Amino acid sequence: MNKRLTPNPLVAYSARSHLDPIRIGVIGVGNMGQHHVRILSLLKDIELVGISDINLERGIETASQYRVRFF
């Protein structure tokens, strides 16, 4: 019998604890993007590395607020 095993996401997540943080950039910091940036900046295993937005003023302001690079 061939049983298909599905990976357990909780096991995979707990196995990451000793690894480097996941590096993430956010494209678009409108209403939802602002929320994503705020939440990502609070997570332990995530490193927010950059922000990009078509609105230069909003993008640069958000990037400086979270001390990340603006692209």
PDB file of N, CA, C and O in Angstrom:
ATOM      1  N   MET A   1       0.829  -1.194   0.000  1.00  0.00           N
ATOM      2  CA  MET A   1       0.000   0.000   0.000  1.00  0.00           C
ATOM      3  C   MET A   1       0.872   1.257   0.000  1.00  0.00           C
ATOM      4  O   MET A   1       1.843   1.373   0.748  1.00  0.00           O
ATOM      5  N   ASN A   2       0.499   2.154  -0.838  1.00  0.00           N
ATOM      6  CA  ASN A   2       1.206   3.419  -0.915  1.00  0.00           C
ATOM      7  C   ASN A   2       0.393   4.495  -0.214  1.00  0.00           C
ATOM      8  O   ASN A   2      -0.618   4.954  -0.746  1.00  0.00           O
ATOM      9  N   LYS A   3       0.819   4.898   0.966  1.00  0.00           N
ATOM     10  CA  LYS A   3       0.133   5.991   1.662  1.00  0.00           C
ATOM     11  C   LYS A   3       0.870   7.288   1.397  1.00  0.00           C
ATOM     12  O   LYS A   3       2.096   7.364   1.476  1.00  0.00           O
ATOM     13  N   ARG A   4       0.104   8.280   1.089  1.00  0.00           N
ATOM     14  CA  ARG A   4       0.688   9.587   0.846  1.00  0.00           C
ATOM     15  C   ARG A   4       0.754  10.362   2.150  1.00  0.00           C
ATOM     16  O   ARG A   4      -0.261  10.539   2.823  1.00  0.00           O
ATOM     17  N   LEU A   5       1.930  10.820   2.503  1.00  0.00           N
ATOM     18  CA  LEU A   5       2.088  11.586   3.735  1.00  0.00           C
ATOM     19  C   LEU A   5       2.031  13.068   3.422  1.00  0.00           C
ATOM     20  O   LEU A   5       2.682  13.543   2.491  1.00  0.00           O
ATOM     21  N   THR A   6       1.256  13.787   4.196  1.00  0.00           N
ATOM     22  CA  THR A   6       1.216  15.234   4.034  1.00  0.00           C
ATOM     23  C   THR A   6       2.072  15.845   5.129  1.00  0.00           C
ATOM     24  O   THR A   6       2.003  15.421   6.282  1.00  0.00           O
ATOM     25  N   PRO A   7       2.872  16.832   4.779  1.00  0.00           N
ATOM     26  CA  PRO A   7       3.734  17.448   5.792  1.00  0.00           C
ATOM     27  C   PRO A   7       2.911  18.184   6.837  1.00  0.00           C
ATOM     28  O   PRO A   7       1.904  18.817   6.521  1.00  0.00           O
ATOM     29  N   ASN A   8       3.343  18.095   8.057  1.00  0.00           N
ATOM     30  CA  ASN A   8       2.690  18.794   9.150  1.00  0.00           C
ATOM     31  C   ASN A   8       3.305  20.189   9.258  1.00  0.00           C
ATOM     32  O   ASN A   8       4.488  20.301   9.578  1.00  0.00           O
ATOM     33  N   PRO A   9       2.537  21.263   9.001  1.00  0.00           N
ATOM     34  CA  PRO A   9       3.116  22.611   9.037  1.00  0.00           C
ATOM     35  C   PRO A   9       3.638  22.998  10.410  1.00  0.00           C
ATOM     36  O   PRO A   9       4.561  23.808  10.500  1.00  0.00           O
ATOM     37  N   LEU A  10       3.086  22.452  11.474  1.00  0.00           N
ATOM     38  CA  LEU A  10       3.578  22.779  12.813  1.00  0.00           C
ATOM     39  C   LEU A  10       4.968  22.216  13.037  1.00  0.00           C
ATOM     40  O   LEU A  10       5.807  22.861  13.666  1.00  0.00           O
ATOM     41  N   VAL A  11       5.217  21.033  12.534  1.00  0.00           N
ATOM     42  CA  VAL A  11       6.544  20.430  12.657  1.00  0.00           C
ATOM     43  C   VAL A  11       7.541  21.207  11.821  1.00  0.00           C
ATOM     44  O   VAL A  11       8.655  21.473  12.274  1.00  0.00           O
ATOM     45  N   ALA A  12       7.160  21.574  10.611  1.00  0.00           N
ATOM     46  CA  ALA A  12       8.052  22.335   9.745  1.00  0.00           C
ATOM     47  C   ALA A  12       8.379  23.686  10.370  1.00  0.00           C
ATOM     48  O   ALA A  12       9.520  24.143  10.298  1.00  0.00           O
ATOM     49  N   TYR A  13       7.391  24.325  10.979  1.00  0.00           N
ATOM     50  CA  TYR A  13       7.620  25.627  11.601  1.00  0.00           C
ATOM     51  C   TYR A  13       8.550  25.500  12.798  1.00  0.00           C
ATOM     52  O   TYR A  13       9.482  26.292  12.944  1.00  0.00           O
ATOM     53  N   SER A  14       8.312  24.523  13.649  1.00  0.00           N
ATOM     54  CA  SER A  14       9.145  24.383  14.837  1.00  0.00           C
ATOM     55  C   SER A  14      10.567  24.010  14.473  1.00  0.00           C
ATOM     56  O   SER A  14      11.494  24.339  15.213  1.00  0.00           O
ATOM     57  N   ALA A  15      10.764  23.332  13.353  1.00  0.00           N
ATOM     58  CA  ALA A  15      12.105  22.960  12.922  1.00  0.00           C
ATOM     59  C   ALA A  15      12.884  24.179  12.449  1.00  0.00           C
ATOM     60  O   ALA A  15      14.113  24.131  12.395  1.00  0.00           O
ATOM     61  N   ARG A  16      12.206  25.267  12.105  1.00  0.00           N
ATOM     62  CA  ARG A  16      12.873  26.477  11.630  1.00  0.00           C
ATOM     63  C   ARG A  16      13.479  27.302  12.748  1.00  0.00           C
ATOM     64  O   ARG A  16      14.238  28.230  12.468  1.00  0.00           O
ATOM     65  N   SER A  17      13.185  27.012  13.971  1.00  0.00           N
ATOM     66  CA  SER A  17      13.558  27.900  15.070  1.00  0.00           C
ATOM     67  C   SER A  17      15.055  28.165  15.153  1.00  0.00           C
ATOM     68  O   SER A  17      15.457  29.219  15.645  1.00  0.00           O
ATOM     69  N   HIS A  18      15.885  27.251  14.691  1.00  0.00           N
ATOM     70  CA  HIS A  18      17.326  27.446  14.771  1.00  0.00           C
ATOM     71  C   HIS A  18      17.918  28.066  13.508  1.00  0.00           C
ATOM     72  O   HIS A  18      19.120  28.329  13.460  1.00  0.00           O
ATOM     73  N   LEU A  19      17.104  28.300  12.495  1.00  0.00           N
ATOM     74  CA  LEU A  19      17.584  28.843  11.231  1.00  0.00           C
ATOM     75  C   LEU A  19      17.529  30.362  11.220  1.00  0.00           C
ATOM     76  O   LEU A  19      16.960  30.990  12.113  1.00  0.00           O
ATOM     77  N   ASP A  20      18.128  30.932  10.199  1.00  0.00           N
ATOM     78  CA  ASP A  20      18.064  32.382  10.010  1.00  0.00           C
ATOM     79  C   ASP A  20      16.619  32.805   9.763  1.00  0.00           C
ATOM     80  O   ASP A  20      15.812  32.006   9.289  1.00  0.00           O
ATOM     81  N   PRO A  21      16.288  34.060  10.084  1.00  0.00           N
ATOM     82  CA  PRO A  21      14.919  34.526   9.849  1.00  0.00           C
ATOM     83  C   PRO A  21      14.597  34.566   8.355  1.00  0.00           C
ATOM     84  O   PRO A  21      15.497  34.686   7.524  1.00  0.00           O
ATOM     85  N   ILE A  22      13.342  34.466   8.028  1.00  0.00           N
ATOM     86  CA  ILE A  22      12.886  34.589   6.646  1.00  0.00           C
ATOM     87  C   ILE A  22      12.888  36.070   6.294  1.00  0.00           C
ATOM     88  O   ILE A  22      12.298  36.883   7.005  1.00  0.00           O
ATOM     89  N   ARG A  23      13.547  36.416   5.201  1.00  0.00           N
ATOM     90  CA  ARG A  23      13.650  37.815   4.777  1.00  0.00           C
ATOM     91  C   ARG A  23      12.511  38.133   3.813  1.00  0.00           C
ATOM     92  O   ARG A  23      12.300  37.423   2.830  1.00  0.00           O
ATOM     93  N   ILE A  24      11.780  39.209   4.105  1.00  0.00           N
ATOM     94  CA  ILE A  24      10.593  39.554   3.328  1.00  0.00           C
ATOM     95  C   ILE A  24      10.606  41.036   2.968  1.00  0.00           C
ATOM     96  O   ILE A  24      11.003  41.885   3.767  1.00  0.00           O
ATOM     97  N   GLY A  25      10.164  41.324   1.750  1.00  0.00           N
ATOM     98  CA  GLY A  25       9.926  42.689   1.307  1.00  0.00           C
ATOM     99  C   GLY A  25       8.452  42.843   0.972  1.00  0.00           C
ATOM    100  O   GLY A  25       7.803  41.882   0.558  1.00  0.00           O
ATOM    101  N   VAL A  26       7.924  44.035   1.148  1.00  0.00           N
ATOM    102  CA  VAL A  26       6.511  44.297   0.867  1.00  0.00           C
ATOM    103  C   VAL A  26       6.420  45.245  -0.320  1.00  0.00           C
ATOM    104  O   VAL A  26       7.037  46.310  -0.334  1.00  0.00           O
ATOM    105  N   ILE A  27       5.643  44.840  -1.310  1.00  0.00           N
ATOM    106  CA  ILE A  27       5.405  45.684  -2.485  1.00  0.00           C
ATOM    107  C   ILE A  27       4.011  46.275  -2.351  1.00  0.00           C
ATOM    108  O   ILE A  27       3.010  45.558  -2.364  1.00  0.00           O
ATOM    109  N   GLY A  28       3.964  47.577  -2.222  1.00  0.00           N
ATOM    110  CA  GLY A  28       2.693  48.283  -2.070  1.00  0.00           C
ATOM    111  C   GLY A  28       2.354  48.474  -0.608  1.00  0.00           C
ATOM    112  O   GLY A  28       2.063  47.510   0.099  1.00  0.00           O
ATOM    113  N   VAL A  29       2.392  49.713  -0.155  1.00  0.00           N
ATOM    114  CA  VAL A  29       2.103  50.000   1.254  1.00  0.00           C
ATOM    115  C   VAL A  29       0.901  50.930   1.390  1.00  0.00           C
ATOM    116  O   VAL A  29       0.935  51.934   2.101  1.00  0.00           O
ATOM    117  N   GLY A  30      -0.163  50.552   0.677  1.00  0.00           N
ATOM    118  CA  GLY A  30      -1.446  51.234   0.853  1.00  0.00           C
ATOM    119  C   GLY A  30      -2.092  50.730   2.127  1.00  0.00           C
ATOM    120  O   GLY A  30      -1.388  50.397   3.081  1.00  0.00           O
ATOM    121  N   ASN A  31      -3.407  50.666   2.168  1.00  0.00           N
ATOM    122  CA  ASN A  31      -4.112  50.238   3.380  1.00  0.00           C
ATOM    123  C   ASN A  31      -3.687  48.852   3.846  1.00  0.00           C
ATOM    124  O   ASN A  31      -3.283  48.684   4.997  1.00  0.00           O
ATOM    125  N   MET A  32      -3.774  47.857   2.964  1.00  0.00           N
ATOM    126  CA  MET A  32      -3.415  46.489   3.345  1.00  0.00           C
ATOM    127  C   MET A  32      -1.908  46.337   3.528  1.00  0.00           C
ATOM    128  O   MET A  32      -1.460  45.635   4.435  1.00  0.00           O
ATOM    129  N   GLY A  33      -1.128  46.991   2.674  1.00  0.00           N
ATOM    130  CA  GLY A  33       0.328  46.909   2.779  1.00  0.00           C
ATOM    131  C   GLY A  33       0.836  47.444   4.105  1.00  0.00           C
ATOM    132  O   GLY A  33       1.755  46.876   4.695  1.00  0.00           O
ATOM    133  N   GLN A  34       0.244  48.536   4.580  1.00  0.00           N
ATOM    134  CA  GLN A  34       0.623  49.091   5.888  1.00  0.00           C
ATOM    135  C   GLN A  34       0.378  48.062   6.984  1.00  0.00           C
ATOM    136  O   GLN A  34       1.195  47.891   7.889  1.00  0.00           O
ATOM    137  N   HIS A  35      -0.754  47.385   6.888  1.00  0.00           N
ATOM    138  CA  HIS A  35      -1.089  46.358   7.875  1.00  0.00           C
ATOM    139  C   HIS A  35      -0.068  45.212   7.808  1.00  0.00           C
ATOM    140  O   HIS A  35       0.408  44.745   8.843  1.00  0.00           O
ATOM    141  N   HIS A  36       0.264  44.763   6.604  1.00  0.00           N
ATOM    142  CA  HIS A  36       1.240  43.681   6.451  1.00  0.00           C
ATOM    143  C   HIS A  36       2.598  44.067   7.029  1.00  0.00           C
ATOM    144  O   HIS A  36       3.227  43.274   7.730  1.00  0.00           O
ATOM    145  N   VAL A  37       3.044  45.276   6.737  1.00  0.00           N
ATOM    146  CA  VAL A  37       4.344  45.745   7.240  1.00  0.00           C
ATOM    147  C   VAL A  37       4.345  45.767   8.766  1.00  0.00           C
ATOM    148  O   VAL A  37       5.308  45.330   9.396  1.00  0.00           O
ATOM    149  N   ARG A  38       3.283  46.266   9.347  1.00  0.00           N
ATOM    150  CA  ARG A  38       3.206  46.342  10.810  1.00  0.00           C
ATOM    151  C   ARG A  38       3.279  44.951  11.429  1.00  0.00           C
ATOM    152  O   ARG A  38       4.040  44.728  12.370  1.00  0.00           O
ATOM    153  N   ILE A  39       2.492  44.016  10.904  1.00  0.00           N
ATOM    154  CA  ILE A  39       2.473  42.661  11.459  1.00  0.00           C
ATOM    155  C   ILE A  39       3.813  41.965  11.232  1.00  0.00           C
ATOM    156  O   ILE A  39       4.350  41.345  12.150  1.00  0.00           O
ATOM    157  N   LEU A  40       4.356  42.062  10.018  1.00  0.00           N
ATOM    158  CA  LEU A  40       5.635  41.408   9.724  1.00  0.00           C
ATOM    159  C   LEU A  40       6.752  41.935  10.616  1.00  0.00           C
ATOM    160  O   LEU A  40       7.639  41.176  11.008  1.00  0.00           O
ATOM    161  N   SER A  41       6.720  43.216  10.940  1.00  0.00           N
ATOM    162  CA  SER A  41       7.772  43.793  11.782  1.00  0.00           C
ATOM    163  C   SER A  41       7.717  43.265  13.218  1.00  0.00           C
ATOM    164  O   SER A  41       8.696  43.374  13.956  1.00  0.00           O
ATOM    165  N   LEU A  42       6.589  42.699  13.612  1.00  0.00           N
ATOM    166  CA  LEU A  42       6.437  42.178  14.970  1.00  0.00           C
ATOM    167  C   LEU A  42       6.788  40.702  15.102  1.00  0.00           C
ATOM    168  O   LEU A  42       6.978  40.211  16.215  1.00  0.00           O
ATOM    169  N   LEU A  43       6.876  39.992  13.987  1.00  0.00           N
ATOM    170  CA  LEU A  43       7.094  38.546  14.034  1.00  0.00           C
ATOM    171  C   LEU A  43       8.551  38.199  14.299  1.00  0.00           C
ATOM    172  O   LEU A  43       9.464  38.816  13.751  1.00  0.00           O
ATOM    173  N   LYS A  44       8.747  37.205  15.146  1.00  0.00           N
ATOM    174  CA  LYS A  44      10.077  36.815  15.609  1.00  0.00           C
ATOM    175  C   LYS A  44      10.954  36.233  14.504  1.00  0.00           C
ATOM    176  O   LYS A  44      12.132  36.580  14.417  1.00  0.00           O
ATOM    177  N   ASP A  45      10.421  35.371  13.671  1.00  0.00           N
ATOM    178  CA  ASP A  45      11.218  34.663  12.670  1.00  0.00           C
ATOM    179  C   ASP A  45      11.217  35.331  11.304  1.00  0.00           C
ATOM    180  O   ASP A  45      11.574  34.705  10.306  1.00  0.00           O
ATOM    181  N   ILE A  46      10.820  36.594  11.253  1.00  0.00           N
ATOM    182  CA  ILE A  46      10.739  37.339  10.001  1.00  0.00           C
ATOM    183  C   ILE A  46      11.649  38.559  10.083  1.00  0.00           C
ATOM    184  O   ILE A  46      11.684  39.250  11.101  1.00  0.00           O
ATOM    185  N   GLU A  47      12.382  38.818   9.004  1.00  0.00           N
ATOM    186  CA  GLU A  47      13.168  40.047   8.906  1.00  0.00           C
ATOM    187  C   GLU A  47      12.608  40.859   7.743  1.00  0.00           C
ATOM    188  O   GLU A  47      12.729  40.463   6.583  1.00  0.00           O
ATOM    189  N   LEU A  48      12.005  41.976   8.056  1.00  0.00           N
ATOM    190  CA  LEU A  48      11.486  42.880   7.030  1.00  0.00           C
ATOM    191  C   LEU A  48      12.682  43.618   6.444  1.00  0.00           C
ATOM    192  O   LEU A  48      13.365  44.352   7.159  1.00  0.00           O
ATOM    193  N   VAL A  49      12.948  43.431   5.136  1.00  0.00           N
ATOM    194  CA  VAL A  49      14.168  43.979   4.552  1.00  0.00           C
ATOM    195  C   VAL A  49      13.936  45.145   3.606  1.00  0.00           C
ATOM    196  O   VAL A  49      14.870  45.891   3.313  1.00  0.00           O
ATOM    197  N   GLY A  50      12.710  45.318   3.122  1.00  0.00           N
ATOM    198  CA  GLY A  50      12.495  46.417   2.203  1.00  0.00           C
ATOM    199  C   GLY A  50      11.045  46.633   1.855  1.00  0.00           C
ATOM    200  O   GLY A  50      10.181  45.788   2.089  1.00  0.00           O
ATOM    201  N   ILE A  51      10.810  47.812   1.279  1.00  0.00           N
ATOM    202  CA  ILE A  51       9.466  48.237   0.897  1.00  0.00           C
ATOM    203  C   ILE A  51       9.553  48.896  -0.468  1.00  0.00           C
ATOM    204  O   ILE A  51      10.527  49.578  -0.784  1.00  0.00           O
ATOM    205  N   SER A  52       8.521  48.681  -1.269  1.00  0.00           N
ATOM    206  CA  SER A  52       8.415  49.368  -2.550  1.00  0.00           C
ATOM    207  C   SER A  52       6.972  49.832  -2.728  1.00  0.00           C
ATOM    208  O   SER A  52       6.034  49.151  -2.314  1.00  0.00           O
ATOM    209  N   ASP A  53       6.811  50.981  -3.339  1.00  0.00           N
ATOM    210  CA  ASP A  53       5.468  51.502  -3.597  1.00  0.00           C
ATOM    211  C   ASP A  53       5.545  52.474  -4.768  1.00  0.00           C
ATOM    212  O   ASP A  53       6.553  53.156  -4.952  1.00  0.00           O
ATOM    213  N   ILE A  54       4.489  52.532  -5.550  1.00  0.00           N
ATOM    214  CA  ILE A  54       4.447  53.448  -6.689  1.00  0.00           C
ATOM    215  C   ILE A  54       4.400  54.903  -6.211  1.00  0.00           C
ATOM    216  O   ILE A  54       4.861  55.806  -6.909  1.00  0.00           O
ATOM    217  N   ASN A  55       3.843  55.123  -5.024  1.00  0.00           N
ATOM    218  CA  ASN A  55       3.801  56.445  -4.413  1.00  0.00           C
ATOM    219  C   ASN A  55       5.105  56.631  -3.626  1.00  0.00           C
ATOM    220  O   ASN A  55       5.251  56.103  -2.524  1.00  0.00           O
ATOM    221  N   LEU A  56       6.040  57.379  -4.195  1.00  0.00           N
ATOM    222  CA  LEU A  56       7.370  57.518  -3.599  1.00  0.00           C
ATOM    223  C   LEU A  56       7.324  58.078  -2.183  1.00  0.00           C
ATOM    224  O   LEU A  56       8.010  57.580  -1.290  1.00  0.00           O
ATOM    225  N   GLU A  57       6.524  59.101  -1.982  1.00  0.00           N
ATOM    226  CA  GLU A  57       6.448  59.738  -0.661  1.00  0.00           C
ATOM    227  C   GLU A  57       5.980  58.745   0.405  1.00  0.00           C
ATOM    228  O   GLU A  57       6.587  58.638   1.471  1.00  0.00           O
ATOM    229  N   ARG A  58       4.909  58.031   0.112  1.00  0.00           N
ATOM    230  CA  ARG A  58       4.368  57.052   1.058  1.00  0.00           C
ATOM    231  C   ARG A  58       5.364  55.911   1.284  1.00  0.00           C
ATOM    232  O   ARG A  58       5.547  55.465   2.417  1.00  0.00           O
ATOM    233  N   GLY A  59       6.001  55.442   0.222  1.00  0.00           N
ATOM    234  CA  GLY A  59       6.965  54.344   0.343  1.00  0.00           C
ATOM    235  C   GLY A  59       8.172  54.724   1.163  1.00  0.00           C
ATOM    236  O   GLY A  59       8.590  53.969   2.041  1.00  0.00           O
ATOM    237  N   ILE A  60       8.741  55.888   0.889  1.00  0.00           N
ATOM    238  CA  ILE A  60       9.926  56.346   1.630  1.00  0.00           C
ATOM    239  C   ILE A  60       9.579  56.588   3.087  1.00  0.00           C
ATOM    240  O   ILE A  60      10.359  56.242   3.975  1.00  0.00           O
ATOM    241  N   GLU A  61       8.427  57.174   3.342  1.00  0.00           N
ATOM    242  CA  GLU A  61       7.993  57.435   4.720  1.00  0.00           C
ATOM    243  C   GLU A  61       7.830  56.124   5.508  1.00  0.00           C
ATOM    244  O   GLU A  61       8.272  56.024   6.653  1.00  0.00           O
ATOM    245  N   THR A  62       7.203  55.142   4.896  1.00  0.00           N
ATOM    246  CA  THR A  62       6.994  53.856   5.561  1.00  0.00           C
ATOM    247  C   THR A  62       8.321  53.138   5.771  1.00  0.00           C
ATOM    248  O   THR A  62       8.556  52.562   6.834  1.00  0.00           O
ATOM    249  N   ALA A  63       9.184  53.169   4.770  1.00  0.00           N
ATOM    250  CA  ALA A  63      10.496  52.520   4.892  1.00  0.00           C
ATOM    251  C   ALA A  63      11.310  53.139   6.023  1.00  0.00           C
ATOM    252  O   ALA A  63      11.946  52.419   6.792  1.00  0.00           O
ATOM    253  N   SER A  64      11.296  54.454   6.132  1.00  0.00           N
ATOM    254  CA  SER A  64      12.052  55.095   7.210  1.00  0.00           C
ATOM    255  C   SER A  64      11.424  54.824   8.577  1.00  0.00           C
ATOM    256  O   SER A  64      12.134  54.706   9.576  1.00  0.00           O
ATOM    257  N   GLN A  65      10.109  54.726   8.621  1.00  0.00           N
ATOM    258  CA  GLN A  65       9.426  54.432   9.885  1.00  0.00           C
ATOM    259  C   GLN A  65       9.836  53.061  10.425  1.00  0.00           C
ATOM    260  O   GLN A  65       9.993  52.890  11.634  1.00  0.00           O
ATOM    261  N   TYR A  66      10.009  52.082   9.526  1.00  0.00           N
ATOM    262  CA  TYR A  66      10.370  50.729   9.943  1.00  0.00           C
ATOM    263  C   TYR A  66      11.860  50.448   9.776  1.00  0.00           C
ATOM    264  O   TYR A  66      12.313  49.325   9.992  1.00  0.00           O
ATOM    265  N   ARG A  67      12.614  51.468   9.392  1.00  0.00           N
ATOM    266  CA  ARG A  67      14.060  51.381   9.248  1.00  0.00           C
ATOM    267  C   ARG A  67      14.492  50.259   8.309  1.00  0.00           C
ATOM    268  O   ARG A  67      15.341  49.431   8.641  1.00  0.00           O
ATOM    269  N   VAL A  68      13.881  50.261   7.127  1.00  0.00           N
ATOM    270  CA  VAL A  68      14.227  49.305   6.092  1.00  0.00           C
ATOM    271  C   VAL A  68      14.513  50.075   4.806  1.00  0.00           C
ATOM    272  O   VAL A  68      14.245  51.273   4.716  1.00  0.00           O
ATOM    273  N   ARG A  69      15.049  49.389   3.833  1.00  0.00           N
ATOM    274  CA  ARG A  69      15.400  49.994   2.557  1.00  0.00           C
ATOM    275  C   ARG A  69      14.167  50.216   1.681  1.00  0.00           C
ATOM    276  O   ARG A  69      13.253  49.391   1.662  1.00  0.00           O
ATOM    277  N   PHE A  70      14.152  51.333   0.959  1.00  0.00           N
ATOM    278  CA  PHE A  70      13.097  51.606  -0.007  1.00  0.00           C
ATOM    279  C   PHE A  70      13.620  51.268  -1.392  1.00  0.00           C
ATOM    280  O   PHE A  70      14.729  51.662  -1.754  1.00  0.00           O
ATOM    281  N   PHE A  71      12.826  50.538  -2.171  1.00  0.00           N
ATOM    282  CA  PHE A  71      13.220  50.164  -3.533  1.00  0.00           C
ATOM    283  C   PHE A  71      12.324  50.867  -4.524  1.00  0.00           C
ATOM    284  O   PHE A  71      12.483  50.692  -5.732  1.00  0.00           O
TER     285      PHE A  71
END
